[in-house]
Amino acid sequence: IVSINANGLRDQSKFQKFCSFCSENYYDVVAIQETFWSDDLVTSFAKFWNGKIFYSCAETHRQGVAFLISKKVEQEVNYIQSFDGRCVHIQLQQDDKLINIVNCYAPNSVLERTTFFENLSGKLINTENIILLGDMNTSMSKLDRCGKTQHTEDKSYKTINQLCENFNIYDIWRARNPTSRIFSWRRVVQNNLIQSRLDFIFIPKSFSVFVKNVYYKHNAFSDHSFVNLNIDFSEIERGPGLWIFNNKLLDDEEFVNKINKLIETEKQCPLYDDEPLVWYDNLKYKIKQLAKVIAQDKSRAEKSEYFKIQREFEKISSAVAN
């Protein structure tokens, strides 16, 4: 599942390249904001995407949101609702789970943004398993701003926080990267670079265990980055996806020290007290990532030493033979 503010997608050549990029990267659900589409344009563009398109247009042909659904999962997706060219809501059936994916493009002004989130909350009453994603046009912490712009806990910020609390969803990227600074939007204004993290994916806390990875990816289509969520609801990992912990790492003093330090650092996360099971799932993910990196580094070092000895052996053998 990926999300991006495309900053306009009316150009046919750009849309074709965008579709090719999404297909080449095997994206199953692509949420787009600021399409600037009209009904007629979508009809003419449909042939370039191998799958279904669900969308919502504004009367002015500004704004606009859409989902591109791959052929692989199109039979599992149903349209639910949309409004104002700023929100489109679909349902995705995955294994035994019915997931509500809501794509949003929030307004720029605080007042309009607050009203938008209030309306959205009302439209989602009694809805479960919500994945809320898109360009929220607000930051969620001071770490999400850089340059002259400041993080402000205004009414719209409080409204989206309340929405997240009501539906028990949270910012999975920030939970796994509590001190990191990555920006999803950047622009040069009067020779000054302004950067912010405005694009988010909020997921149910119960889904944390299924998230393999979540990250931002720069691209040539927009001044916004893709937000990528790799989520797998299979109960059992299959094929090359299976990972087995290397027990030998427990004898490595460096690894043990890093794990102990990681655990102590993660205890500072609010989820440690508020949502211990979610905190534990995120901790396991980080331990797995750290273990893989250290194991790969050790493997490379051992192979390097092996080939060095092998070359010396061949050199000596050659000298003796001659």
Summary of the structure (lengths in Angstrom):
residues: 322
radius of gyration: 23.2
end to end distance: 62.3
largest distance: 86.0
contacts: 935
relative contact order: 0.10
helix: 43%
strand: 27%
